[in-house]
Amino acid sequence: MTKDQLPKTPSQIGQVGAYFARIVRAINSIDQTRIIELVAILSALRRAESTVFIAGNGGSASTAEHIALDWMLGTGLSNPPLRVVSLAQSSASITATGNDLTFQNVFGRQLKSLARNGDLLVVVSASGDSPNLLKPVEEAKTLGVQVVAMTGFEGGRLAQMADLSVHVPTGIGDYGVAEDLHLMIGHIVKEALIAGEKSGS
């Protein structure tokens, strides 16, 4: 495609700039101290050899898997490693539970079988109101599992129920920006964990 063939309609050009503006506005609205708190929690969990479970729907399911990979393997942490499991990765478990029970139970059922007191559940949701993410949070409370919510929009119920809310303020329905910045936060946390390992903290 040549330069002359690139889109030039005002609406297309304006949309590119508008998206950048929404990203910048949301980044500037994030409370960075919440991310620092999350890094501290993960560092403590690693020392205790506890497990981090992550869950999300749709695009946030792929974000959960990406973050799990980054925090467990991408950090290169060992002796002990940071144990991270994405509850979105087992299609067999998800479809079995959706079929046998309800879709609301697809993550909570796994958490009940796998988690122990002292573990951590991270839920990733743009809306903060997904029923199948609210369910494992309720389950976590009965198991003694701490909860961190990464949310967008206005935070929803997950932000209110979580022990720590890492919130990305966006417009209602702005899934793209919320999902982009959740992944960004995952990368920031990864780099902070690596930096902590290098400094011996």
trRosetta pair geometry for C-beta under 8 A, 3 or more apart (Angstrom, degrees):
i j d omega theta_ij theta_ji phi_ij phi_ji
1 5 4.8 -126 -165 85 85 127
1 6 6.6 104 147 -70 119 67
2 5 4.9 94 56 5 73 103
2 6 7.8 -111 102 -23 46 80
3 6 5.9 -32 -162 -3 41 117
7 12 4.3 -73 146 123 132 161
7 13 7.3 -169 117 -52 95 73
8 12 7.4 51 50 62 7 123
8 13 6.9 14 -156 -45 37 120
9 12 4.7 84 63 8 90 104
9 13 6.9 -170 85 -3 44 88
10 13 5.9 -62 -143 44 31 108
10 14 5.7 30 160 -21 68 113
11 14 5.8 -56 -141 40 26 112
11 15 6.3 32 157 -27 62 105
12 15 5.8 -52 -149 28 28 112
12 16 7.0 32 153 -21 60 99
13 16 6.0 -51 -159 26 34 111
13 17 7.0 24 151 -7 64 106
14 17 5.9 -61 -154 43 37 108
14 18 5.9 38 151 -24 71 110
15 18 5.4 -54 -141 37 32 114
15 19 6.4 35 159 -23 66 102
16 19 6.2 -56 -154 30 27 108
16 20 6.8 25 151 -14 61 106
17 20 5.7 -55 -151 37 35 112
17 21 6.3 37 152 -22 67 106
18 21 5.5 -54 -150 34 33 114
18 22 6.5 33 152 -20 65 103
19 22 5.7 -53 -150 34 34 110
19 23 6.5 37 151 -20 65 103
19 176 7.2 -44 -143 111 113 140
19 177 7.6 -165 -160 -72 75 98
20 23 5.7 -54 -151 34 32 114
20 24 6.4 29 154 -17 66 107
21 24 5.9 -55 -147 38 30 110
21 25 6.2 31 154 -20 65 108
22 25 5.7 -54 -144 37 31 112
22 26 6.3 28 158 -17 65 108
22 170 7.2 55 177 -140 106 93
22 171 7.4 -63 -140 4 122 110
22 174 6.5 -144 179 -157 141 143
22 177 5.0 -98 131 -82 112 146
23 26 6.0 -62 -151 38 26 107
23 27 6.3 27 154 -21 65 108
23 177 5.7 -152 -86 -129 61 98
23 180 6.6 -48 -116 96 108 147
23 181 7.3 169 -145 -61 76 105
24 27 5.7 -53 -146 34 30 112
24 28 6.3 26 158 -15 64 109
25 28 6.0 -61 -150 40 27 109
25 29 6.5 21 153 -18 62 113
26 29 5.7 -64 -149 37 32 110
26 30 7.0 47 153 -41 65 94
26 168 5.5 34 178 180 115 92
26 169 6.1 -167 -133 74 74 63
26 170 5.3 4 -103 -83 128 83
26 177 5.2 143 -13 164 158 123
26 178 7.7 -133 -153 -79 154 51
26 181 5.7 -121 124 -44 127 157
27 30 6.0 -42 -159 5 34 114
27 181 6.6 -159 -81 -116 72 125
27 184 7.9 -48 -104 108 102 160
29 168 7.7 96 84 -163 101 47
29 169 4.3 -77 128 48 141 120
30 34 7.7 -112 175 46 82 115
30 35 7.4 39 154 -30 119 119
30 166 7.9 20 -158 -178 104 76
30 167 7.4 -176 -128 88 69 56
30 168 6.0 -17 -90 -109 104 64
30 169 7.5 -161 -73 14 53 83
30 181 7.1 -161 -65 176 137 134
30 185 7.7 -160 -154 -84 151 113
31 34 4.7 73 94 -6 102 108
31 35 7.9 170 102 -6 60 81
31 166 8.0 -138 66 -137 90 54
31 167 7.1 40 20 51 104 88
32 35 5.4 -49 -160 32 52 113
32 36 6.5 53 145 -20 74 102
33 36 5.4 -51 -149 37 40 115
33 37 6.4 47 149 -24 67 101
34 37 5.5 -48 -151 33 34 115
34 38 6.6 39 149 -22 63 101
34 164 6.4 151 -158 179 90 98
34 165 6.7 -57 -143 90 143 52
34 166 4.7 167 134 -104 121 68
34 167 7.2 45 62 16 174 69
35 38 5.5 -49 -152 31 35 114
35 39 6.7 38 149 -20 64 100
35 166 6.1 87 -77 -132 64 121
35 185 6.0 -135 -110 -149 116 98
35 188 6.0 -11 -174 109 142 133
35 189 6.6 -132 -167 -73 93 86
35 192 7.7 147 147 -15 100 158
36 39 5.7 -49 -152 32 35 113
36 40 6.6 36 149 -18 64 104
36 192 7.7 -150 -113 -154 57 158
37 40 5.6 -56 -153 36 34 112
37 41 6.4 36 150 -21 67 104
37 164 5.7 -163 115 -139 128 139
38 41 5.6 -51 -149 34 34 113
38 42 6.4 31 155 -17 66 106
38 148 6.0 90 -116 -143 103 151
38 164 6.4 170 -78 128 79 147
38 166 5.9 -1 -48 -63 139 135
38 189 6.0 -59 110 -109 118 125
39 42 5.9 -56 -149 38 30 109
39 43 6.3 33 153 -22 64 107
39 189 5.7 -165 -82 -139 85 78
39 192 4.5 -61 -116 117 145 137
39 193 6.4 -153 -145 -64 93 72
39 196 7.1 161 169 -34 115 141
40 43 5.7 -53 -147 34 31 113
40 44 6.5 29 155 -16 64 106
41 44 5.9 -60 -153 37 30 109
41 45 6.3 30 152 -19 66 108
41 120 6.6 114 151 -104 117 149
41 146 7.0 -141 -160 116 130 151
41 148 7.0 161 83 -61 160 132
41 164 6.9 -133 -35 1 153 157
42 45 5.5 -53 -145 37 34 113
42 46 6.3 40 154 -24 65 102
42 52 6.7 4 -121 -72 90 144
42 71 7.0 -102 -154 -157 144 126
42 82 6.4 19 176 -140 101 135
42 120 7.6 -98 -93 42 63 166
42 189 6.9 89 6 -178 157 117
42 193 6.4 -60 108 -91 132 120
43 46 5.7 -50 -152 30 31 115
43 47 6.8 30 152 -17 62 103
43 193 7.0 -174 -75 -121 86 82
43 196 6.0 -83 -100 143 131 162
43 201 7.5 -13 -159 125 152 80
44 47 5.8 -53 -152 35 35 110
44 48 6.4 23 153 -9 67 110
45 48 5.7 -63 -146 46 32 105
45 50 4.4 -87 -158 63 84 109
45 51 7.7 -114 175 26 118 10
45 52 6.2 89 129 -58 157 95
45 82 7.2 67 96 -142 100 88
45 118 7.8 153 -124 156 81 82
45 119 7.5 71 -143 -142 120 42
45 120 5.6 -60 -93 -10 152 126
46 49 7.3 26 -179 -77 33 38
46 50 7.9 -77 -54 43 20 73
46 77 6.5 -55 -145 157 143 150
46 80 6.1 175 175 85 76 100
46 81 7.4 -109 -144 129 99 27
46 82 4.5 -51 -96 -94 110 80
46 83 7.9 157 -112 9 62 69
47 80 7.3 143 -116 40 25 117
48 118 6.3 -120 143 167 145 127
49 80 5.1 -94 -90 -173 92 170
49 83 7.0 59 -169 -7 58 126
50 83 7.1 -147 109 52 32 116
50 116 7.5 -135 -139 72 87 100
50 118 4.9 -128 -106 129 135 95
50 119 5.0 -171 178 -99 105 54
50 120 6.8 93 123 -7 123 86
51 83 4.4 -63 -109 109 71 119
51 84 7.4 161 -166 -89 68 25
51 85 6.2 8 179 4 116 110
51 114 7.5 -95 102 149 155 102
51 115 7.0 -141 76 -118 117 65
51 116 7.4 88 26 30 109 92
51 119 4.8 -14 62 -129 77 115
51 120 7.5 -155 100 36 45 70
52 68 7.8 -173 101 -118 104 79
52 71 6.9 -50 74 117 151 147
52 82 6.9 4 7 167 126 95
52 83 6.6 153 18 92 73 62
52 84 4.5 -19 70 -109 107 75
52 85 7.2 165 86 25 55 64
52 119 7.1 -176 -80 -174 29 84
52 120 4.8 -16 -114 70 72 107
52 121 7.9 159 -163 -89 55 21
52 122 6.3 17 -178 -7 101 112
53 84 7.9 167 -82 -158 24 54
53 85 5.3 -22 -109 71 68 95
53 86 7.8 131 -163 -110 57 17
53 87 5.6 45 -179 -40 103 108
53 110 7.9 167 -155 114 137 107
53 111 6.0 142 125 -108 168 93
53 114 6.9 123 -87 97 134 126
53 115 6.1 -69 -16 -80 143 110
53 119 6.6 45 -6 153 101 124
53 120 7.0 -179 27 93 67 54
53 121 5.0 -21 71 -110 102 68
53 122 7.1 179 89 25 48 69
53 136 7.9 -121 117 172 132 140
53 145 7.8 -8 30 -171 120 142
54 64 4.3 175 134 -159 107 94
54 65 7.9 -172 94 -60 122 30
54 67 5.8 -165 -154 83 168 117
54 68 5.2 -149 37 -65 133 100
54 84 6.7 16 -9 -173 114 98
54 85 7.2 176 22 89 75 44
54 86 5.1 -36 71 -109 98 65
54 87 6.7 -166 80 10 41 82
54 88 7.5 -54 108 5 80 100
54 121 7.8 155 -86 -164 32 52
54 122 4.5 -16 -107 69 79 104
54 123 7.7 170 -155 -83 53 28
54 124 6.7 25 -175 -13 97 110
55 61 7.8 -21 -172 -111 53 70
55 64 5.8 15 -140 -128 8 158
55 86 7.4 136 -83 -166 45 61
55 87 4.2 -21 -85 56 97 120
55 88 5.9 136 -137 -43 57 90
55 107 4.3 55 -133 -136 153 147
55 111 8.0 -62 -38 -55 138 117
55 121 7.2 -11 10 -169 107 96
55 122 7.5 161 23 87 61 57
55 123 5.5 -19 68 -113 91 71
55 124 7.1 -173 91 24 41 78
55 133 6.0 175 109 -114 116 86
55 136 6.0 88 23 42 160 158
56 59 7.8 -63 141 94 122 48
56 60 3.0 -123 174 134 122 93
56 61 4.8 -158 90 -70 81 39
56 62 7.9 -81 88 31 123 39
56 63 5.6 -25 71 62 167 98
56 64 4.0 179 16 -35 107 118
56 88 6.0 -39 51 -49 66 145
56 123 6.9 139 -78 -169 67 54
56 124 3.7 -29 -83 69 125 100
56 125 6.4 -168 -131 -66 81 61
56 133 7.3 23 -111 -91 39 129
57 60 5.4 34 52 57 50 109
57 61 5.7 -6 -154 -42 12 97
57 88 8.0 -168 -85 -108 29 126
57 125 6.8 43 22 -110 99 88
57 130 5.3 -172 -8 -136 140 159
57 132 6.8 108 -74 66 117 116
57 133 6.9 -101 -24 -40 104 114
58 61 5.9 138 47 4 17 101
58 62 8.0 -51 134 3 40 91
59 62 5.9 -53 -161 35 41 107
59 63 6.5 44 142 -20 68 105
59 126 7.9 35 68 -29 114 123
59 175 6.8 110 39 167 145 116
59 179 4.9 -15 126 -128 132 150
60 63 4.9 -46 -145 37 44 120
60 64 6.3 54 151 -26 67 96
60 124 4.4 -174 -171 113 109 101
60 125 5.8 60 -160 -92 176 40
60 126 6.6 -146 -54 -21 126 82
60 179 6.4 -121 -72 -113 73 97
60 182 6.9 -3 -121 93 90 165
61 64 5.6 -47 -151 30 32 114
61 65 6.7 30 150 -15 62 102
61 86 8.0 101 -171 175 66 119
61 88 3.8 178 -154 -163 91 150
62 65 5.7 -51 -149 37 37 111
62 66 6.2 40 151 -21 66 106
62 88 7.8 -111 -52 120 30 146
63 66 5.5 -55 -145 38 32 113
63 67 6.1 30 157 -17 67 107
63 124 5.3 -137 96 141 121 157
63 179 6.3 -143 -55 -157 140 84
63 182 5.4 33 -175 108 153 120
63 183 5.3 -115 -129 -74 102 86
63 186 7.0 -177 -178 -24 88 147
64 67 5.9 -55 -144 38 27 108
64 68 6.3 31 155 -22 62 107
64 86 4.8 128 134 -140 96 106
64 87 7.3 -53 155 44 146 69
64 88 4.9 105 76 12 134 131
64 122 7.7 166 -128 98 92 101
64 124 5.3 -164 -69 27 89 131
65 68 5.7 -52 -147 34 30 114
65 69 6.5 31 155 -18 63 105
65 86 4.5 64 -95 -145 58 175
65 88 5.9 -100 -49 79 94 111
65 89 5.6 120 -106 -79 108 95
66 69 5.9 -57 -154 36 29 110
66 70 6.3 25 153 -17 65 110
66 183 6.3 1 94 -129 144 101
66 186 6.6 95 108 117 96 162
67 70 5.6 -57 -145 39 33 111
67 71 6.0 22 162 -13 69 110
67 84 7.8 -122 123 176 75 144
67 86 7.8 128 65 -87 80 109
67 122 7.5 -101 116 105 145 146
67 124 7.4 153 8 -56 147 147
67 183 7.4 -138 -61 -124 93 57
67 186 3.8 -110 -105 -132 99 135
67 189 7.9 35 -151 59 104 130
68 71 6.3 -60 -140 41 24 102
68 72 6.0 5 167 -3 63 117
68 84 4.5 -178 -149 136 73 113
68 85 6.5 -2 -144 171 133 6
68 86 4.0 -114 -16 -47 157 98
68 89 7.6 -91 62 -41 159 128
69 72 6.4 -69 -139 46 20 98
69 73 5.7 -36 -173 38 63 110
69 74 6.2 71 130 -25 71 106
70 73 7.4 -66 -108 59 11 70
70 74 3.8 -30 -145 31 51 146
70 75 7.1 79 155 -35 59 79
70 186 5.8 104 58 155 147 105
70 187 6.7 -90 -164 -96 160 55
70 190 4.5 -70 157 -84 111 141
71 74 6.9 13 -24 47 18 99
71 75 6.0 14 -160 -20 34 123
71 82 5.6 -88 154 107 88 136
71 84 4.8 101 87 -51 112 162
71 186 7.4 -94 -44 -163 100 89
71 189 6.8 -15 -93 113 105 115
71 190 6.0 -121 -83 -92 56 84
71 193 6.9 92 -140 5 74 164
72 75 7.2 174 88 25 4 103
72 77 8.0 -99 -157 49 32 102
72 81 6.7 46 -160 162 73 116
72 82 5.8 -133 -106 87 52 85
72 83 6.9 34 -117 -141 108 20
72 84 4.0 -134 -55 39 107 108
73 76 7.5 34 173 -69 42 44
74 190 5.4 -17 105 -152 122 136
75 82 6.3 31 54 23 148 128
75 190 5.6 -140 -74 -154 86 77
75 193 4.8 -36 -128 104 134 126
75 194 5.4 -153 -147 -67 73 82
75 197 7.2 128 169 -17 101 143
76 194 6.9 58 40 -113 101 99
76 197 7.6 -166 85 87 90 167
77 80 7.7 17 145 105 101 49
77 81 5.3 123 103 -140 85 54
77 82 5.0 54 71 -8 144 92
77 193 6.6 -62 -51 154 131 117
77 194 7.9 -127 -56 -91 89 58
77 197 6.0 -146 -102 -83 87 143
78 81 5.2 -5 -108 -73 49 80
80 83 8.0 -37 154 -30 112 93
82 193 7.0 -33 -33 -164 154 148
85 89 7.8 -114 -178 24 69 127
85 114 7.0 -99 86 157 161 152
86 89 4.4 93 87 -28 105 107
87 90 7.6 -54 -170 24 44 98
87 106 7.9 132 149 128 107 79
87 107 4.6 82 132 -136 143 90
87 110 5.0 157 -142 82 106 145
87 111 6.7 -24 -99 -57 146 85
87 136 7.3 127 83 -98 175 164
88 94 7.5 36 -145 -70 47 139
88 107 7.6 -18 -67 -92 66 109
90 93 3.8 40 113 18 126 111
90 94 6.2 153 95 -15 70 86
90 110 7.3 148 45 -102 133 141
91 94 5.6 -57 -142 42 33 111
91 95 5.9 23 164 -12 70 111
92 95 6.4 -62 -142 41 22 100
92 96 6.0 22 159 -20 62 113
93 96 5.8 -58 -142 37 26 111
93 97 6.2 19 162 -13 64 111
93 106 7.3 117 125 -166 83 77
93 109 7.6 -172 176 92 102 113
93 110 5.7 63 160 -80 145 115
94 97 6.2 -63 -149 40 24 105
94 98 6.1 24 155 -19 63 112
94 106 4.6 38 -138 -162 72 123
95 98 5.5 -52 -139 40 33 114
95 99 6.0 29 159 -17 65 109
96 99 6.0 -63 -149 41 25 106
96 100 5.8 5 163 -4 66 117
97 100 6.0 -59 -126 48 27 98
97 101 5.3 -26 -172 36 69 109
97 102 7.9 -30 151 61 80 30
97 103 7.8 108 112 -113 89 33
97 105 5.2 -135 173 100 117 96
97 106 4.7 152 86 -107 131 58
97 109 4.9 -175 -119 36 138 153
97 110 7.8 -88 -43 -36 153 85
98 101 7.4 -52 -97 62 11 70
98 102 7.1 -6 -138 166 47 23
98 103 4.6 28 -123 -89 94 71
98 105 8.0 -179 -78 60 43 82
98 106 5.7 7 -57 -79 86 113
101 104 8.0 -99 126 59 104 76
101 105 4.4 -31 108 48 139 148
101 109 6.8 159 25 -65 154 141
102 105 5.4 97 61 3 72 101
103 106 5.7 -14 -163 -27 51 115
103 131 8.0 80 99 86 87 112
103 132 5.8 -70 139 -71 75 134
104 108 7.6 0 138 13 69 126
104 131 4.6 -55 -117 132 103 111
104 132 4.8 -147 -137 -84 38 73
104 135 5.1 127 162 -46 86 145
105 108 5.3 -80 -147 56 57 105
105 109 4.8 59 159 -35 96 108
105 132 7.2 -76 1 -128 17 90
105 135 6.1 -118 -97 157 45 159
106 109 6.7 -49 -142 26 14 109
106 110 7.5 8 154 -9 49 108
106 132 5.5 10 36 -161 97 133
107 110 5.9 -58 -157 37 38 109
107 111 6.2 37 151 -21 70 108
107 132 5.8 110 13 160 104 90
107 133 6.7 23 46 -99 151 50
107 135 6.8 133 64 78 89 104
107 136 4.3 -62 114 -42 104 137
108 111 5.5 -55 -145 37 33 113
108 112 6.3 39 156 -25 66 103
108 132 7.5 -133 -10 -162 96 63
108 135 4.0 -87 -37 132 138 102
108 136 4.1 -151 -82 -77 67 64
108 138 7.2 -5 -118 60 133 90
108 139 4.3 148 -151 -22 95 143
109 112 5.9 -51 -152 29 29 113
109 113 6.9 19 153 -11 61 108
110 113 6.0 -67 -156 40 33 105
110 114 5.8 -1 162 2 72 121
110 136 7.9 -18 58 -105 84 126
111 114 6.2 -74 -134 50 26 94
111 115 4.9 3 -174 -8 72 126
111 121 6.4 14 -127 -98 137 129
111 136 4.7 111 -2 -144 151 106
111 139 5.2 120 90 105 125 136
111 140 6.5 -58 165 -69 145 78
111 143 7.3 -147 147 4 99 158
111 145 7.2 -120 -178 37 116 170
112 115 7.2 -28 -85 35 13 98
112 139 5.5 -90 -65 -166 89 133
112 143 7.2 -158 -116 -66 54 133
115 119 4.7 -137 -154 60 90 149
115 121 7.1 -23 -103 -62 150 102
115 140 7.0 -51 128 -112 168 74
115 143 5.3 69 105 143 117 156
115 145 5.0 -10 168 -79 140 142
116 119 5.4 105 56 -24 61 114
116 143 7.3 -142 -154 171 13 110
116 144 7.9 -26 150 75 46 106
116 145 7.8 118 79 -79 26 97
117 143 6.4 -149 -76 158 60 68
117 144 3.5 12 -127 83 86 136
117 145 7.2 -120 -117 -59 33 61
118 144 6.6 4 -28 127 50 109
118 145 7.6 -31 48 -104 20 55
118 146 8.0 3 -159 -8 25 98
119 143 7.7 -22 46 126 107 121
119 145 4.8 -22 74 -123 86 99
119 146 7.5 -156 100 29 40 76
120 145 6.6 165 -101 -175 16 84
120 146 4.9 -26 -111 70 75 97
120 147 7.5 161 -162 -86 65 24
120 148 6.5 16 -178 0 111 106
121 136 6.1 -168 -160 139 149 111
121 137 6.8 -168 103 -97 141 57
121 140 4.6 -103 10 -92 142 143
121 145 5.3 64 -16 140 103 123
121 146 7.2 -177 26 89 69 46
121 147 5.0 -17 69 -109 99 72
121 148 7.3 -179 92 30 50 66
122 147 7.9 152 -88 -161 31 52
122 148 4.7 -16 -109 70 77 103
122 149 7.8 168 -158 -87 54 24
122 150 6.7 29 180 -8 97 103
123 133 4.6 117 -160 -169 130 114
123 136 7.0 159 -82 76 118 114
123 137 6.2 -49 -24 -63 149 106
123 147 7.0 0 1 -165 106 99
123 148 7.5 175 24 88 64 53
123 149 5.2 -17 65 -114 97 72
123 150 7.1 -165 93 31 48 70
123 158 5.7 -121 95 -152 133 135
123 162 7.4 -140 40 -86 108 119
124 150 4.7 -6 -114 65 71 114
124 182 5.5 104 -155 -174 112 144
125 128 5.2 143 100 -77 115 35
125 129 7.3 -178 150 22 139 38
125 130 5.1 -143 -128 6 135 115
125 133 5.3 -153 -56 50 137 171
125 149 7.2 -39 34 -163 101 95
125 150 7.3 138 26 83 53 65
125 151 5.7 -9 76 -110 80 75
125 152 7.5 -132 116 19 50 81
125 156 7.0 -66 111 50 124 145
125 158 5.7 113 49 8 133 161
126 151 7.2 96 -161 -164 13 56
126 152 4.0 -24 -151 41 62 126
126 153 6.1 84 154 -18 72 101
126 170 7.6 -45 -161 54 92 139
126 174 7.8 -155 -169 83 122 53
126 175 4.9 -17 -129 -121 173 70
126 178 4.0 110 -127 100 92 150
126 179 6.2 -39 -72 -52 115 81
126 182 7.9 -103 -77 -27 70 136
127 130 6.4 116 64 -41 112 78
127 151 7.6 -66 90 -155 22 95
127 152 7.2 -12 -50 65 25 88
127 153 5.5 22 -123 11 43 148
127 156 5.3 70 141 -56 63 146
128 149 6.7 67 -127 171 95 132
128 151 3.9 30 -76 -139 110 132
128 152 7.3 -162 -29 47 95 48
128 153 6.4 -133 10 59 105 110
128 154 7.4 -110 37 78 139 57
128 155 4.9 72 -69 156 173 33
128 156 2.3 166 96 42 100 113
128 157 6.2 162 142 38 90 49
128 158 4.1 -135 -158 35 77 102
128 159 5.3 -20 -145 -15 145 93
129 134 7.3 2 -163 -49 40 120
129 156 3.9 -129 -45 -153 81 134
129 157 5.5 88 -107 15 71 97
129 158 7.1 -129 -61 -12 34 93
130 133 4.2 63 78 14 105 109
130 134 6.8 -175 88 -14 51 84
130 158 7.8 13 34 -45 77 129
131 134 5.5 -52 -142 34 35 113
131 135 6.5 44 157 -29 65 102
132 135 5.7 -32 -142 22 36 121
132 136 7.7 33 162 -10 56 97
133 136 6.5 -50 -153 36 38 101
133 137 6.7 42 149 -20 64 107
133 158 6.1 -14 121 -89 119 131
134 137 5.6 -60 -155 36 35 115
134 138 6.5 37 151 -20 68 104
134 157 6.0 17 -104 96 118 130
134 158 6.7 -118 -85 -76 71 82
134 161 7.2 107 -136 13 77 163
135 138 5.8 -55 -153 33 31 110
135 139 6.4 31 150 -18 65 107
136 139 5.0 -50 -144 39 41 117
136 140 6.1 53 152 -30 69 98
137 140 5.5 -44 -148 27 32 117
137 141 6.9 39 151 -24 60 98
137 147 5.3 66 -135 -130 88 153
137 149 7.7 9 -99 -74 135 109
137 158 6.5 -171 -54 -126 158 78
137 161 5.2 76 152 122 142 137
137 162 7.0 -79 -136 -79 129 68
138 141 5.9 -49 -159 24 34 114
138 142 7.3 25 149 -12 62 103
138 161 7.9 -52 -65 -168 63 146
139 142 6.0 -62 -161 36 37 107
139 143 6.4 22 150 -12 70 115
139 145 7.9 6 112 40 73 130
140 143 5.7 -70 -146 44 33 106
140 145 3.8 -95 -155 76 86 109
140 146 7.4 -68 168 65 123 11
140 147 5.1 118 102 -66 154 106
141 145 7.7 -74 -46 53 22 76
141 147 7.5 -31 -61 -22 75 130
146 163 5.1 -63 -162 30 85 154
146 164 7.8 29 166 5 109 101
147 161 6.8 -29 103 122 153 87
147 162 4.6 -126 117 -132 101 69
147 163 5.2 127 56 4 68 89
147 164 7.6 -178 100 32 54 67
148 162 5.9 69 -141 -169 18 127
148 163 6.8 -52 -71 61 55 86
148 164 4.7 -17 -114 70 82 101
148 165 7.8 174 -160 -84 58 24
148 166 6.4 24 177 -3 102 107
149 155 7.7 86 117 -163 131 83
149 158 4.1 159 -137 147 143 101
149 159 5.4 -143 96 -86 140 45
149 161 7.2 94 -43 67 141 80
149 162 3.6 -135 -5 -47 105 150
149 164 7.5 179 26 91 65 53
149 165 5.1 -15 64 -116 101 70
149 166 7.0 -175 90 32 49 68
149 167 7.8 23 104 -73 95 76
150 166 4.9 -21 -102 76 71 105
150 167 7.8 177 -153 -85 41 32
150 168 7.4 30 -179 -9 80 103
150 182 5.0 107 147 -131 132 104
150 185 6.4 180 -132 76 130 149
151 155 4.7 92 103 -133 146 50
151 156 6.0 -152 -151 33 139 96
151 158 5.5 161 -75 80 126 115
151 159 4.8 -86 25 -60 154 102
151 165 6.6 -29 19 -160 115 97
151 166 7.6 143 19 78 66 55
151 167 5.2 -19 65 -116 92 75
151 168 6.9 -162 96 30 44 73
151 178 7.7 -41 160 -157 40 123
152 167 7.6 148 -94 -164 23 66
152 168 4.8 -26 -103 75 73 101
152 169 7.7 135 -159 -122 55 9
152 170 4.7 -9 -176 25 101 123
152 174 6.9 -130 162 79 130 84
152 175 7.4 135 77 -118 158 39
152 177 7.2 137 -145 92 134 81
152 178 2.6 -20 -88 -124 157 132
152 179 7.5 -50 -39 -37 148 51
152 181 7.6 123 -96 58 106 113
152 182 7.3 -80 -50 -45 104 110
153 156 6.6 53 77 -35 122 95
153 170 5.8 -41 -70 67 34 89
153 171 7.4 -30 -119 115 62 25
153 172 5.2 56 -141 -110 105 55
153 173 7.4 78 -99 -13 109 34
153 174 7.2 158 -82 40 67 81
153 178 6.7 -13 -25 -78 65 147
154 159 8.0 -125 126 25 54 149
154 169 7.7 34 -106 -132 41 75
154 172 7.0 -11 -17 -80 98 89
155 158 7.1 -139 168 68 66 76
155 159 3.0 -34 178 4 109 158
155 160 7.1 107 131 -33 116 73
155 165 6.3 23 -147 -169 121 138
155 167 5.1 -28 -93 -121 103 129
156 159 6.0 117 60 7 55 96
156 160 7.7 -115 116 4 42 95
157 160 5.5 -63 -155 41 42 111
157 161 5.9 32 153 -17 77 112
158 161 5.8 -62 -139 42 31 105
158 162 6.0 36 163 -34 68 109
158 165 7.8 134 120 -115 74 98
159 162 6.2 -48 -140 22 24 114
159 165 4.2 63 -151 -133 78 137
159 167 5.7 40 -120 -85 131 117
160 165 7.8 29 -49 -71 25 140
162 165 5.0 130 69 -72 126 73
166 185 6.2 131 153 -173 135 156
168 177 7.4 -168 147 131 125 86
168 178 5.3 150 88 -130 128 67
168 181 4.5 139 -128 93 147 134
168 182 6.5 -106 -11 -58 144 72
168 185 7.6 -128 -61 -33 115 132
170 174 4.1 -130 160 72 120 124
170 177 4.9 158 -121 89 134 120
170 178 4.9 -108 9 -61 152 91
171 174 4.3 90 60 -25 84 124
171 177 7.9 73 30 42 82 139
174 177 4.7 -8 149 33 112 113
174 178 6.1 124 101 -19 78 95
175 178 5.8 -67 -147 44 31 110
175 179 5.7 23 163 -16 71 114
176 179 6.1 -63 -145 40 22 104
176 180 6.1 25 158 -22 63 109
177 180 5.7 -52 -144 34 29 114
177 181 6.3 15 163 -9 64 111
178 181 6.3 -69 -149 42 24 101
178 182 6.4 29 155 -24 64 107
179 182 5.7 -48 -143 30 32 113
179 183 6.8 30 158 -14 62 103
180 183 6.2 -66 -164 37 29 106
180 184 6.4 29 145 -20 66 109
181 184 4.9 -44 -143 35 43 120
181 185 6.3 50 154 -23 67 97
182 185 5.7 -49 -151 32 32 112
182 186 6.7 38 147 -21 61 101
183 186 5.4 -48 -154 31 37 117
183 187 6.7 36 149 -18 65 102
184 187 5.7 -56 -154 35 34 110
184 188 6.4 37 149 -21 67 103
185 188 5.5 -49 -146 34 36 114
185 189 6.3 38 154 -20 66 103
186 189 5.9 -55 -150 35 29 111
186 190 6.5 34 151 -23 63 104
187 190 5.5 -49 -149 31 34 116
187 191 6.5 29 155 -15 65 104
188 191 6.0 -59 -152 38 30 106
188 192 6.3 29 152 -19 66 109
189 192 5.6 -57 -146 38 32 112
189 193 6.3 34 155 -21 66 104
190 193 5.9 -57 -152 34 28 110
190 194 6.6 27 152 -17 64 106
191 194 5.6 -51 -148 36 35 113
191 195 6.3 38 152 -21 66 105
192 195 5.5 -51 -145 36 33 113
192 196 6.4 37 153 -22 64 104
193 196 5.7 -52 -149 34 31 113
193 197 6.6 34 152 -21 63 103
194 197 5.7 -54 -153 32 33 113
194 198 6.6 30 151 -17 65 105
195 198 5.8 -56 -150 36 33 111
195 199 6.3 19 156 -9 67 110
196 199 5.9 -63 -144 44 30 102
196 201 4.8 -89 -158 74 83 92
197 200 7.7 37 179 -72 29 28
